[in-house]
Amino acid sequence: RPSPFGATSAIVIPMQEKIVGPSRLALGVLLSASIVVLLITCANVASLLLSRSAARRKEIALRMSVGSGPVRVVRQLLAESVGYALLGGIGGVLLASWLINAVIGVIGPAMPRLTETRMDLGVMTVALAVSITTALVFGVGPALALCFTNVQEVLKEGGRSVSASRRVLLAGRAMVALQGAMTVVLLAGAGLMLK
């Protein structure tokens, strides 16, 4: 644009580009890797919940036979899942705050803006949201599998060993396959990042 001092021009750079700069791709890969690790962990916890629900079939069948409805059973199992997820989230936040201090102590000013890294309210909110969402998503399957248990069949089994239902076994195998697939993706991404 012409002015008394000659032609001038303005260059607009987005704030995010100015802050992140050339490390945008590396940060995106790290975020993707952490999401894949979270999904692997969630699948692992879901398969543990499925195996635990198979062991609790008799207890749930007994509760349902004395009048506890399916909604109450699902509510109880989801409350347990949310409790476990919140404990895991608190542990993850404590571990992350310790690791941030350790990384800042080791690397220090060698990496730009690393010393500004803090655990703030936004991080805590995301950790809480991820924990509760994980509990709800991966706790619903085992809870519903237990609710559709044939109460009479389970109680007739008496003292015999209680085996998991076909649906629970298929869901467990699907979780193991999902874990294997995500682990392969994570290893491939780690190899590409190293290269």
Contact map, one row per residue, 1 for C-alpha under 8 A:
111000111000000000000000000000000000000000000000000000000000000000000000000000000000000000000000000000000000000000000000000000000000000000000000000000000000000000000000000000000000000000000000000
111111110000000000000000000000000000000000000000000000000000000000000000000000000000000000000000000000000000000000000000000000000000000000000000000000000000000000000000000000000000000000000000000
111111110000000000000000000000000000000000000000000000000000000000000000000000000000000000000000000000000000000000000000000000000000000000000000000000000000000000000000000000000000000000000000000
011111000000000000000000000000000000000000000000000000000000000000000000000000000000000000000000000000000000000000000000000000000000000000000000000000000000000000000000000000000000000000000000000
011111100000000000000000000000000000000000000000000000000000000000000000000000000000000000000000000000000000000000000000000000000000000000000000000000000000000000000000000000000000000000000000000
011111110000000000000000000000000000000000000000000000000000000000000000000000000000000000000000000000000000000000000000000000000000000000000000000000000000000000000000000000000000000000000000000
111011111000000000000000000000000000000000000000000000000000000000000000000000000000000000000000000000000000000000000000000000000000000000000000000000000000000000000000000000000000000000000000000
111001111100000000000000000000000000000000000000000000000000000000000000000000000000000000000000000000000000000000000000000000000000000000000000000000000000000000000000000000000000000000000000000
100000111110000000000000000000000000000000000000000000000000000000000000000000000000000000000000000000000000000000000000000000000000000000000000000000000000000000000000000000000000000000000000000
000000011111000000000000000000000000000000000000000000000000000000000000000000000000000000000000000000000000000000000000000000000000000000000000000000000000000000000000000000000000000000000000000
000000001111100000000000000000000000000000000000000000000000000000000000000000000000000000000000000000000000000000000000000000000000000000000000000000000000000000000000000000000000000000000000000
000000000111110000000000000000000000000000000000000000000000000000000000000000000000000000000000000000000000000000000000000000000000000000000000000000000000000000000000000000000000000000000000000
000000000011111011000000000000000000000000000000000000000000000000000000000000000000000000000000000000000000000000000000000000000000000000000000000000000000000000000000000000000000000000000000000
000000000001111111000000000000000000000000000000000000000000000000000000000000000000000000000000000000000000000000000000000000000000000000000000000000000000000000000000000000000000000000000000000
000000000000111111100000000000000000000000000000000000000000000000000000000000000000000000000000000000000000000000000000000000000000000000000000000000000000000000000000000000000000000000000000000
000000000000011111111000000000000000000000000000000000000000000000000000000000000000000000000000000000000000000000000000000000000000000000000000000000000000000000000000000000000000000000000000000
000000000000111111111000000000000000000000000000000000000000000000000000000000000000000000000000000000000000000000000000000000000000000000000000000000000000000000000000000000000000000000000000000
000000000000111111111000000000000000000000000000000000000000000000000000000000000000000000000000000000000000000000000000000000000000000000000000000000000000000000000000000000000000000000000000000
000000000000001111111000000000000000000000000000000000000000000000000000000000000000000000000000000000000000000000000000000000000000000000000000000000000000000000000000000000000000000000000000000
000000000000000111111111000000000000000000000000000000000000000000000000000000000000000000000000000000000000000000000000000000000000000000000000000000000000000000000000000000000000000000000000000
000000000000000111111111000000000000000000000000000000000000000000000000000000000000000000000000000000000000000000000000000000000000000000000000000000000000000000000000000000000000000000000000000
000000000000000000011111100000000000000000000000000000000000000000000000000000000000000000000000000000000000000000000000000000000000000000000000000000000000000000000000000000000000000000000000000
000000000000000000011111111000000000000000000000000000000000000000000000000000000000000000000000000000000000000000000000000000000000000000000000000000000000000000000000000000000000000000000000000
000000000000000000011111111100000000000000000000000000000000000000000000000000000000000000000000000000000000000000000000000000000000000000000000000000000000000000000000000000000000000000000000000
000000000000000000000111111110000000000000000000000000000000000000000000000000000000000000000000000000000000000000000000000000000000000000000000000000000000000000000000000000000000000000000000000
000000000000000000000011111111000000000000000000000000000000000000000000000000000000000000000000000000000000000000000000000000000000000000000000000000000000000000000000000000000000000000000000000
000000000000000000000011111111100000000000000000000000000000000000000000000000000000000000000000000000000000000000000000000000000000000000000000000000000000000000000000000000000000000000000000000
000000000000000000000001111111110000000000000000000000000000000000000000000000000000000000000000000000000000000000000000000000000000000000000000000000000000000000000000000000000000000000000000000
000000000000000000000000111111111000000000000000000000000000000000000000000000000000000000000000000000000000000000000000000000000000000000000000000000000000000000000000000000000000000000001000100
000000000000000000000000011111111100000000000000000000000000000000000000000000000000000000000000000000000000000000000000000000000000000000000000000000000000000000000000000000000000000000000000000
000000000000000000000000001111111110000000000000000000000000000000000000000000000000000000000000000000000000000000000000000000000000000000000000000000000000000000000000000000000000000000000000000
000000000000000000000000000111111111000000000000000000000000000000000000000000000000000000000000000000000000000000000000000000000000000000000000000000000000000000000000000000000000000000000000000
000000000000000000000000000011111111100000000000000000000000000000000000000000000000000000000000000000000000000000000000000000000000000000000000000000000000000000000000000000000000000001001000000
000000000000000000000000000001111111110000000000000000000000000000000000000000000000000000000000000000000000000000000000000000000000000000000000000000000000000000000000000000000000000000000000000
000000000000000000000000000000111111111000000000000000000000000000000000000000000000000000000000000000000000000000000000000000000000000000000000000000000000000000000000000000000000000000000000000
000000000000000000000000000000011111111100000000000000000000000000000000000000000000000000000000000000000000000000000000000000000000000000000000000000000000000000000000000000000000010001000000000
000000000000000000000000000000001111111110000000000000000000000000000000000000000000000000000000000000000000000000000000000000000000000000000000000000000000000000000000000000000000000001000000000
000000000000000000000000000000000111111111000000000000000000000000000000000000000000000000000000000000000000000000000000000000000000000000000000000000000000000000000000000000000000000000000000000
000000000000000000000000000000000011111111100000000000000000000000000000000000000000000000000000000000000000000000000000000000000000000000000000000000000000000000000000000000000000010000000000000
000000000000000000000000000000000001111111110000000000000000000000000000000000000000000000000000000000000000000000000000000000000000000000000000000000000000000000000000000000000110011000000000000
000000000000000000000000000000000000111111111000000000000000000000000000000000000000000000000000000000000000000000000000000000000000000000000000000000000000000000000000000000000000000000000000000
000000000000000000000000000000000000011111111100000000000000000000000000000000000000000000000000000000000000000000000000000000000000010001000000000000000000000000000000000000000000000000000000000
000000000000000000000000000000000000001111111110000000000000000000000000000000000000000000000000000000000000000000000000000000000000000001000000000000000000000000000000000000110110000000000000000
000000000000000000000000000000000000000111111111000000000000000000000000000000000000000000000000000000000000000000000000000000000000000000000000000000000000000000000000000000110010000000000000000
000000000000000000000000000000000000000011111111100000000000000000000000000000000000000000000000000000000000000000000000000000000000000001000000000000000000000000000000000000000000000000000000000
000000000000000000000000000000000000000001111111110000000000000000000000000000000000000000000000000000000000000000000000000000000000000001100100000000000000000000000000000000100000000000000000000
000000000000000000000000000000000000000000111111111000000000000000000000000000000000000000000000000000000000000000000000000000000000000000000000000000000000000000000000001100110000000000000000000
000000000000000000000000000000000000000000011111111100000000000000000000000000000000000000000000000000000000000000000000000000000000000000000000000000000000000000000000000000000000000000000000000
000000000000000000000000000000000000000000001111111110000000000000000000000000000000000000000000000000000000000000000000000000000000000000100100000000000000000000000000000000000000000000000000000
000000000000000000000000000000000000000000000111111111000000000000000000000000000000000000000000000000000000000000000000000000000000000000001100000000000000000000000001001100000000000000000000000
000000000000000000000000000000000000000000000011111111100000000000000000000000000000000000000000000000000000000000000000000000000000000000000000000000000000000000010001000100000000000000000000000
000000000000000000000000000000000000000000000001111111110000000000000000000000000000000000000000000000000000000000000000000000000000000000000000000000000000000000000000000000000000000000000000000
000000000000000000000000000000000000000000000000111111111000000000000000000000000000000000000000000000000000000000000000000000000000000000000110010000000000000000000000000000000000000000000000000
000000000000000000000000000000000000000000000000011111111000000000000000000000000000000000000000000000000000000000000000000000000000000000000000010000000000000001111001000000000000000000000000000
000000000000000000000000000000000000000000000000001111111100000000000000000000000000000000000000000000000000000000000000000000000000000000000000000000000000000001110000000000000000000000000000000
000000000000000000000000000000000000000000000000000111111111000000000000000000000000000000000000000000000000000000000000000000000000000000000000000000000000000000000000000000000000000000000000000
000000000000000000000000000000000000000000000000000011111111100000000000000000000000000000000000000000000000000000000000000000000000000000000000010010000100000001000000000000000000000000000000000
000000000000000000000000000000000000000000000000000000111111110000000000000000000000000000000000000000000000000000000000000000000000000000000000000000000110000001000000000000000000000000000000000
000000000000000000000000000000000000000000000000000000011111111000000000000000000000000000000000000000000000000000000000000000000000000000000000000000000000000000000000000000000000000000000000000
000000000000000000000000000000000000000000000000000000011111111100000000100000000000000000000000000000000000000000000000000000000000000000000000011000000000000000000000000000000000000000000000000
000000000000000000000000000000000000000000000000000000001111111110000000000000000000000000000000000000000000000000000000000000000000000000000000000011110110000000000000000000000000000000000000000
000000000000000000000000000000000000000000000000000000000111111111000000000000000000000000000000000000000000000000000000000000000000000000000000000000100010000000000000000000000000000000000000000
000000000000000000000000000000000000000000000000000000000011111111110000000000000000000000000000000000000000000000000000000000000000000000000000000000000000000000000000000000000000000000000000000
000000000000000000000000000000000000000000000000000000000001111111111100100000000000000000000000000000000000000000000000000000000000000000000000000000100000000000000000000000000000000000000000000
000000000000000000000000000000000000000000000000000000000000111111110000000000000000000000000000000000000000000000000000000000000000000000000000000000100000000000000000000000000000000000000000000
000000000000000000000000000000000000000000000000000000000000011111110000000000000000000000000000000000000000000000000000000000000000000000000000000000000000000000000000000000000000000000000000000
000000000000000000000000000000000000000000000000000000000000001111111000000000000000000000000000000000000000000000000000000000000000000000000000000000000000000000000000000000000000000000000000000
000000000000000000000000000000000000000000000000000000000000001111111101100000000000000000000000000000000000000000000000000000000000000000000000000000000000000000000000000000000000000000000000000
000000000000000000000000000000000000000000000000000000000000000100111111100000000000000000000000000000000000000000000000000000000000000000000000000000000000000000000000000000000000000000000000000
000000000000000000000000000000000000000000000000000000000000000100011111110000000000000000000000000000000000000000000000000000000000000000000000001000000000000000000000000000000000000000000000000
000000000000000000000000000000000000000000000000000000000000000000001111111000000000000000000000000000000000000000000000000000000000000000000000000000000000000000000000000000000000000000000000000
000000000000000000000000000000000000000000000000000000000000000000011111111100000000000000000000000000000000000000000000000000000000000000000000000000000000000000000000000000000000000000000000000
000000000000000000000000000000000000000000000000000000000001000100011111111110000000000000000000000000000000000000000000000000000000000000000010001000000000000000000000000000000000000000000000000
000000000000000000000000000000000000000000000000000000000000000000000111111111000000000000000000000000000000000000000000000000000000000000010011001000000000000000000000000000000000000000000000000
000000000000000000000000000000000000000000000000000000000000000000000011111111100000000000000000000000000000000000000000000000000000000000000000000000000000000000000000000000000000000000000000000
000000000000000000000000000000000000000000000000000000000000000000000001111111110000000000000000000000000000000000000000000000000000000000000000000000000000000000000000000000000000000000000000000
000000000000000000000000000000000000000000000000000000000000000000000000111111111000000000000000000000000000000000000000000000000000000000100010000000000000000000000000000000000000000000000000000
000000000000000000000000000000000000000000000000000000000000000000000000011111111100000000000000000000000000000000000000000000000000001100110010000000000000000000000000000000000000000000000000000
000000000000000000000000000000000000000000000000000000000000000000000000001111111110000000000000000000000000000000000000000000000000000000000000000000000000000000000000000000000000000000000000000
000000000000000000000000000000000000000000000000000000000000000000000000000111111111000000000000000000000000000000000000000000000000000000000000000000000000000000000000000000000000000000000000000
000000000000000000000000000000000000000000000000000000000000000000000000000011111111100000000000000000000000000000000000000000000000001100100000000000000000000000000000000000000000000000000000000
000000000000000000000000000000000000000000000000000000000000000000000000000001111111110000000000000000000000000000000000000000000011001100000000000000000000000000000000000000000000000000000000000
000000000000000000000000000000000000000000000000000000000000000000000000000000111111111000000000000000000000000000000000000000000000000000000000000000000000000000000000000000000000000000000000000
000000000000000000000000000000000000000000000000000000000000000000000000000000011111111100000000000000000000000000000000000000000000001000000000000000000000000000000000000000000000000000000000000
000000000000000000000000000000000000000000000000000000000000000000000000000000001111111110000000000000000000000000000000000000000011011000000000000000000000000000000000000000000000000000000000000
000000000000000000000000000000000000000000000000000000000000000000000000000000000111111111000000000000000000000000000000000000010011000000000000000000000000000000000000000000000000000000000000000
000000000000000000000000000000000000000000000000000000000000000000000000000000000011111111100000000000000000000000000000000000000000000000000000000000000000000000000000000000000000000000000000000
000000000000000000000000000000000000000000000000000000000000000000000000000000000001111111110000000000000000000000000000000000000010000000000000000000000000000000000000000000000000000000000000000
000000000000000000000000000000000000000000000000000000000000000000000000000000000000111111111000000000000000000000000000000000110010000000000000000000000000000000000000000000000000000000000000000
000000000000000000000000000000000000000000000000000000000000000000000000000000000000011111111100000000000000000000000000000000000000000000000000000000000000000000000000000000000000000000000000000
000000000000000000000000000000000000000000000000000000000000000000000000000000000000001111111110000000000000000000000000000000000000000000000000000000000000000000000000000000000000000000000000000
000000000000000000000000000000000000000000000000000000000000000000000000000000000000000111111111000000000000000000000000000000000000000000000000000000000000000000000000000000000000000000000000000
000000000000000000000000000000000000000000000000000000000000000000000000000000000000000011111111100000000000000000000000000100100000000000000000000000000000000000000000000000000000000000000000000
000000000000000000000000000000000000000000000000000000000000000000000000000000000000000001111111110000000000000000000000000000000000000000000000000000000000000000000000000000000000000000000000000
000000000000000000000000000000000000000000000000000000000000000000000000000000000000000000111111111000000000000000000000000000000000000000000000000000000000000000000000000000000000000000000000000
000000000000000000000000000000000000000000000000000000000000000000000000000000000000000000011111111100000000000000000000000000000000000000000000000000000000000000000000000000000000000000000000000
000000000000000000000000000000000000000000000000000000000000000000000000000000000000000000001111111110000000000000000110000000000000000000000000000000000000000000000000000000000000000000000000000
000000000000000000000000000000000000000000000000000000000000000000000000000000000000000000000111111111000000000000000000000000000000000000000000000000000000000000000000000000000000000000000000000
000000000000000000000000000000000000000000000000000000000000000000000000000000000000000000000011111111100000000000000000000000000000000000000000000000000000000000000000000000000000000000000000000
000000000000000000000000000000000000000000000000000000000000000000000000000000000000000000000001111111110000000000001100000000000000000000000000000000000000000000000000000000000000000000000000000
000000000000000000000000000000000000000000000000000000000000000000000000000000000000000000000000111111111000000000000000000000000000000000000000000000000000000000000000000000000000000000000000000
000000000000000000000000000000000000000000000000000000000000000000000000000000000000000000000000011111111100000000000000000000000000000000000000000000000000000000000000000000000000000000000000000
000000000000000000000000000000000000000000000000000000000000000000000000000000000000000000000000001111111111000000000000000000000000000000000000000000000000000000000000000000000000000000000000000
000000000000000000000000000000000000000000000000000000000000000000000000000000000000000000000000000111111111100001100000000000000000000000000000000000000000000000000000000000000000000000000000000
000000000000000000000000000000000000000000000000000000000000000000000000000000000000000000000000000011111111000000000000000000000000000000000000000000000000000000000000000000000000000000000000000
000000000000000000000000000000000000000000000000000000000000000000000000000000000000000000000000000001111111000000000000000000000000000000000000000000000000000000000000000000000000000000000000000
000000000000000000000000000000000000000000000000000000000000000000000000000000000000000000000000000000111111111000000000000000000000000000000000000000000000000000000000000000000000000000000000000
000000000000000000000000000000000000000000000000000000000000000000000000000000000000000000000000000000111111111001100000000000000000000000000000000000000000000000000000000000000000000000000000000
000000000000000000000000000000000000000000000000000000000000000000000000000000000000000000000000000000010011111111100000000000000000000000000000000000000000000000000000000000000000000000000000000
000000000000000000000000000000000000000000000000000000000000000000000000000000000000000000000000000000000011111100000000000000000000000000000000000000000000000000000000000000000000000000000000000
000000000000000000000000000000000000000000000000000000000000000000000000000000000000000000000000000000000011111111000000000000000000000000000000000000000000000000000000000000000000000000000000000
000000000000000000000000000000000000000000000000000000000000000000000000000000000000000000000000000000000000111111100000000000000000000000000000000000000000000000000000000000000000000000000000000
000000000000000000000000000000000000000000000000000000000000000000000000000000000000000000000000000000000000101111111000000000000000000000000000000000000000000000000000000000000000000000000000000
000000000000000000000000000000000000000000000000000000000000000000000000000000000000000000000000000000010001101111111000000000000000000000000000000000000000000000000000000000000000000000000000000
000000000000000000000000000000000000000000000000000000000000000000000000000000000000000000000000000000010001100111111000000000000000000000000000000000000000000000000000000000000000000000000000000
000000000000000000000000000000000000000000000000000000000000000000000000000000000000000000000000000000000000000011111100000000000000000000000000000000000000000000000000000000000000000000000000000
000000000000000000000000000000000000000000000000000000000000000000000000000000000000000000000000000100000000000011111110000000000000000000000000000000000000000000000000000000000000000000000000000
000000000000000000000000000000000000000000000000000000000000000000000000000000000000000000000000100100000000000000011111000000000000000000000000000000000000000000000000000000000000000000000000000
000000000000000000000000000000000000000000000000000000000000000000000000000000000000000000000000100000000000000000001111101100000000000000000000000000000000000000000000000000000000000000000000000
000000000000000000000000000000000000000000000000000000000000000000000000000000000000000000000000000000000000000000000111111100000000000000000000000000000000000000000000000000000000000000000000000
000000000000000000000000000000000000000000000000000000000000000000000000000000000000000000000000000000000000000000000011111110000000000000000000000000000000000000000000000000000000000000000000000
000000000000000000000000000000000000000000000000000000000000000000000000000000000000000000000000000000000000000000000001111111000000000000000000000000000000000000000000000000000000000000000000000
000000000000000000000000000000000000000000000000000000000000000000000000000000000000000000000000000000000000000000000011111111100000000000000000000000000000000000000000000000000000000000000000000
000000000000000000000000000000000000000000000000000000000000000000000000000000000000000000001000000000000000000000000011111111110000000000000000000000000000000000000000000000000000000000000000000
000000000000000000000000000000000000000000000000000000000000000000000000000000000000000000000000000000000000000000000000111111111000000000000000000000000000000000000000000000000000000000000000000
000000000000000000000000000000000000000000000000000000000000000000000000000000000000000000000000000000000000000000000000011111111100000000000000000000000000000000000000000000000000000000000000000
000000000000000000000000000000000000000000000000000000000000000000000000000000000000000010001000000000000000000000000000001111111110000000000000000000000000000000000000000000000000000000000000000
000000000000000000000000000000000000000000000000000000000000000000000000000000000000010010000000000000000000000000000000000111111111000000000000000000000000000000000000000000000000000000000000000
000000000000000000000000000000000000000000000000000000000000000000000000000000000000000000000000000000000000000000000000000011111111100000000000000000000000000000000000000000000000000000000000000
000000000000000000000000000000000000000000000000000000000000000000000000000000000000000000000000000000000000000000000000000001111111110000000000000000000000000000000000000000000000000000000000000
000000000000000000000000000000000000000000000000000000000000000000000000000000000100110110000000000000000000000000000000000000111111111000000000000000000000000000000000000000000000000000000000000
000000000000000000000000000000000000000000000000000000000000000000000000000000000100110000000000000000000000000000000000000000011111111100000000000000000000000000000000000000000000000000000000000
000000000000000000000000000000000000000000000000000000000000000000000000000000000000000000000000000000000000000000000000000000001111111110000000000000000000000000000000000000000000000000000000000
000000000000000000000000000000000000000001000000000000000000000000000000000000000000100000000000000000000000000000000000000000000111111111100000000000000000000000000000000000000000000000000000000
000000000000000000000000000000000000000000000000000000000000000000000000000001001101100000000000000000000000000000000000000000000011111111100000000000000000000000000000000000000000000000000000000
000000000000000000000000000000000000000000000000000000000000000000000000000001001100000000000000000000000000000000000000000000000001111111110000000000000000000000000000000000000000000000000000000
000000000000000000000000000000000000000000000000000000000000000000000000000000000000000000000000000000000000000000000000000000000000111111111000000000000000000000000000000000000000000000000000000
000000000000000000000000000000000000000001101100000000000000000000000000000000000000000000000000000000000000000000000000000000000000011111111100000000000000000000000000000000000000000000000000000
000000000000000000000000000000000000000000000100100000000000000000000000000011001000000000000000000000000000000000000000000000000000011111111110000000000000000000000000000000000000000000000000000
000000000000000000000000000000000000000000000000000000000000000000000000010001000000000000000000000000000000000000000000000000000000000111111111000000000000000000000000000000000000000000000000000
000000000000000000000000000000000000000000000000010000000000000000000000000000000000000000000000000000000000000000000000000000000000000011111111100000000000000000000000000000000000000000000000000
000000000000000000000000000000000000000000000100110010000000000000000000000000000000000000000000000000000000000000000000000000000000000001111111110000000000000000000001000000000000000000000000000
000000000000000000000000000000000000000000000000000010000000000000000000110011000000000000000000000000000000000000000000000000000000000000111111111000000000000000000000000000000000000000000000000
000000000000000000000000000000000000000000000000000000000000000000000000010000000000000000000000000000000000000000000000000000000000000000011111111100000000000000000000000000000000000000000000000
000000000000000000000000000000000000000000000000000000000000000000000000000000000000000000000000000000000000000000000000000000000000000000001111111110000000000000000011000000000000000000000000000
000000000000000000000000000000000000000000000000000011001001000000000000000000000000000000000000000000000000000000000000000000000000000000000111111110000000000000000000000000000000000000000000000
000000000000000000000000000000000000000000000000000000000001000000000100110000000000000000000000000000000000000000000000000000000000000000000011111110000000000000000000000000000000000000000000000
000000000000000000000000000000000000000000000000000000000000000000000000000000000000000000000000000000000000000000000000000000000000000000000001111111000000000000000000000000000000000000000000000
000000000000000000000000000000000000000000000000000000001000100000000000000000000000000000000000000000000000000000000000000000000000000000000000111111100100000000000000000000000000000000000000000
000000000000000000000000000000000000000000000000000000000000100000000000000000000000000000000000000000000000000000000000000000000000000000000000000111111100000000000000000000000000000000000000000
000000000000000000000000000000000000000000000000000000000000110110000000000000000000000000000000000000000000000000000000000000000000000000000000000011111110000000000000000000000000000000000000000
000000000000000000000000000000000000000000000000000000000000100000000000000000000000000000000000000000000000000000000000000000000000000000000000000001111111000000000000000000000000000000000000000
000000000000000000000000000000000000000000000000000000000000000000000000000000000000000000000000000000000000000000000000000000000000000000000000000001111111100000000000000000000000000000000000000
000000000000000000000000000000000000000000000000000000001100100000000000000000000000000000000000000000000000000000000000000000000000000000000000000011111111110001000000000000000000000000000000000
000000000000000000000000000000000000000000000000000000000100110000000000000000000000000000000000000000000000000000000000000000000000000000000000000000111111110000000000000000000000000000000000000
000000000000000000000000000000000000000000000000000000000000000000000000000000000000000000000000000000000000000000000000000000000000000000000000000000011111110000000000000000000000000000000000000
000000000000000000000000000000000000000000000000000000000000000000000000000000000000000000000000000000000000000000000000000000000000000000000000000000001111111111000000000000000000000000000000000
000000000000000000000000000000000000000000000000000000000000000000000000000000000000000000000000000000000000000000000000000000000000000000000000000000000111111100000000000000000000000000000000000
000000000000000000000000000000000000000000000000000000000000000000000000000000000000000000000000000000000000000000000000000000000000000000000000000000000000111110000000000000000000000000000000000
000000000000000000000000000000000000000000000000000000000000000000000000000000000000000000000000000000000000000000000000000000000000000000000000000000000000111111000000000000000000000000000000000
000000000000000000000000000000000000000000000000000000000000000000000000000000000000000000000000000000000000000000000000000000000000000000000000000000000000101111100000000000000000000000000000000
000000000000000000000000000000000000000000000000000001101100000000000000000000000000000000000000000000000000000000000000000000000000000000000000000000000100100111110000000000000000000000000000000
000000000000000000000000000000000000000000000000000001100000000000000000000000000000000000000000000000000000000000000000000000000000000000000000000000000000000011111000000000000000000000000000000
000000000000000000000000000000000000000000000000001001100000000000000000000000000000000000000000000000000000000000000000000000000000000000000000000000000000000001111101100000000000000000000000000
000000000000000000000000000000000000000000000000000001000000000000000000000000000000000000000000000000000000000000000000000000000000000000000000000000000000000000111111100000000000000000000000000
000000000000000000000000000000000000000000000000000000000000000000000000000000000000000000000000000000000000000000000000000000000000000000000000000000000000000000011111110000000000000000000000000
000000000000000000000000000000000000000000000000000000000000000000000000000000000000000000000000000000000000000000000000000000000000000000000000100000000000000000001111111000000000000000000000000
000000000000000000000000000000000000000000000000011001000000000000000000000000000000000000000000000000000000000000000000000000000000000000000100100000000000000000011111111100000000000000000000000
000000000000000000000000000000000000000000000000000000000000000000000000000000000000000000000000000000000000000000000000000000000000000000000000000000000000000000011111111110000000000000000000000
000000000000000000000000000000000000000000000000000000000000000000000000000000000000000000000000000000000000000000000000000000000000000000000000000000000000000000000111111111000000000000000000000
000000000000000000000000000000000000000000000010010000000000000000000000000000000000000000000000000000000000000000000000000000000000000000000000000000000000000000000011111111100000000000000000000
000000000000000000000000000000000000000000000010011000000000000000000000000000000000000000000000000000000000000000000000000000000000000000000000000000000000000000000001111111110000000000000000000
000000000000000000000000000000000000000000000000000000000000000000000000000000000000000000000000000000000000000000000000000000000000000000000000000000000000000000000000111111111000000000000000000
000000000000000000000000000000000000000000000000000000000000000000000000000000000000000000000000000000000000000000000000000000000000000000000000000000000000000000000000011111111100000000000000000
000000000000000000000000000000000000000000110110000000000000000000000000000000000000000000000000000000000000000000000000000000000000000000000000000000000000000000000000001111111110000000000000000
000000000000000000000000000000000000000000110010000000000000000000000000000000000000000000000000000000000000000000000000000000000000000000000000000000000000000000000000000111111111000000000000000
000000000000000000000000000000000000000000000000000000000000000000000000000000000000000000000000000000000000000000000000000000000000000000000000000000000000000000000000000011111111100000000000000
000000000000000000000000000000000000000100100000000000000000000000000000000000000000000000000000000000000000000000000000000000000000000000000000000000000000000000000000000001111111110000000000000
000000000000000000000000000000000000000100110000000000000000000000000000000000000000000000000000000000000000000000000000000000000000000000000000000000000000000000000000000000111111111000000000000
000000000000000000000000000000000000000000000000000000000000000000000000000000000000000000000000000000000000000000000000000000000000000000000000000000000000000000000000000000011111111100000000000
000000000000000000000000000000000000000000000000000000000000000000000000000000000000000000000000000000000000000000000000000000000000000000000000000000000000000000000000000000001111111110000000000
000000000000000000000000000000000001001100000000000000000000000000000000000000000000000000000000000000000000000000000000000000000000000000000000000000000000000000000000000000000111111111000000000
000000000000000000000000000000000000000100000000000000000000000000000000000000000000000000000000000000000000000000000000000000000000000000000000000000000000000000000000000000000011111111100000000
000000000000000000000000000000000000000000000000000000000000000000000000000000000000000000000000000000000000000000000000000000000000000000000000000000000000000000000000000000000001111111110000000
000000000000000000000000000000000000000000000000000000000000000000000000000000000000000000000000000000000000000000000000000000000000000000000000000000000000000000000000000000000000111111111000000
000000000000000000000000000000001001100000000000000000000000000000000000000000000000000000000000000000000000000000000000000000000000000000000000000000000000000000000000000000000000011111111100000
000000000000000000000000000000000000000000000000000000000000000000000000000000000000000000000000000000000000000000000000000000000000000000000000000000000000000000000000000000000000001111111110000
000000000000000000000000000000000000000000000000000000000000000000000000000000000000000000000000000000000000000000000000000000000000000000000000000000000000000000000000000000000000000111111111000
000000000000000000000000000010001000000000000000000000000000000000000000000000000000000000000000000000000000000000000000000000000000000000000000000000000000000000000000000000000000000011111111100
000000000000000000000000000000000000000000000000000000000000000000000000000000000000000000000000000000000000000000000000000000000000000000000000000000000000000000000000000000000000000001111111110
000000000000000000000000000000000000000000000000000000000000000000000000000000000000000000000000000000000000000000000000000000000000000000000000000000000000000000000000000000000000000000111111111
000000000000000000000000000000000000000000000000000000000000000000000000000000000000000000000000000000000000000000000000000000000000000000000000000000000000000000000000000000000000000000011111111
000000000000000000000000000010000000000000000000000000000000000000000000000000000000000000000000000000000000000000000000000000000000000000000000000000000000000000000000000000000000000000001111111
000000000000000000000000000000000000000000000000000000000000000000000000000000000000000000000000000000000000000000000000000000000000000000000000000000000000000000000000000000000000000000000111111
000000000000000000000000000000000000000000000000000000000000000000000000000000000000000000000000000000000000000000000000000000000000000000000000000000000000000000000000000000000000000000000011111
